[in-house]
């Protein structure tokens, strides 16, 4: 998978929204459907973004299932620190 500027921007948006929805606390389950609705992501793009962020240890997949493959995700401590730098 090629990682380009647009992909990185979407990953940053997703990480920032996830930090906001978790109230900047690690290990809080955030519903993936709400993230999709807010960012207008399609299923494949969401899957790729979440797997990319998980590979960088910024998020953890908390549950699998539902229309978007993943049901809930959790931001990690490292993800919260990274999201804070995005502001």
N, C-alpha and C positions, 0 to 999 in steps of 0.2 A: 504494500500500500504506500503510495506517495503521500508525503506530508507536505502540504503547501501552506501558503499564507492564509487562505480562506479556511482550511481545516483547522489551523492553529487558532484562528480568531474564534471559530465556533467552539473549540475546546475551552478557550478562555471564558467565553460567555457561559458555557455549561458549568464550568467550575465555579464561577462567580455566583451563578444562580443557586447552585447546590450549597454553597457556603451560606448564602442568604436564607435559603429554605431550612437549613439545619440550625439556624441562629448561631452560626459560627462555632458549633460544637461538634467534635468528632463522634463517630459511631451513632449518629441519629439517623434512623431510617427515613429516607425521602422517597416519596412515590414518583416513579419514573414517568407515569402518565402526565403528571402535572408539569414536569420539565419539558416534555415533548410539546404539550399544548402551548406553553409560554414561548419556547424557542422555534416552534414550527419545524421540527425535525422529522425526517422520514425514518422508518424502522432501520434501514441499513446504515444510514449516517449515524443514528444514535448508537447502534451496536458498535460501530467502529470507534466513535468518540469515547464511549465508556471503556472499551477494551484498551484503547490508547492510554487513557487516564489511569486505569487500573495497573497497566504495565509500568507506569511511572510512579506507582504507589501513592497516587493522589486521591483515589477513591477505592472502595471495596464494593463488590456486588453483594448485596445483602439477601436478595431473594430472586429466584428465577420463576418466570411465568407471566401470564398476561399477554396482552396484544403486542407488547414491545419487547418480548423475550425476557427482559429483566423487569422485575416488579418493583424492587426497591434498591437504592444504592446508599452508601454511607461515605461521607467525606472523611479523610484521614487527617491526623494532626498536620502532616506534611502538606496536604491539600489546602487546609485552612491557611497555613503560612503563605503558600503560593497565591491563593486567592487574595490575600491581604496586599500582596505586592502588585496586584493588577489594578488597584485603584489609583 
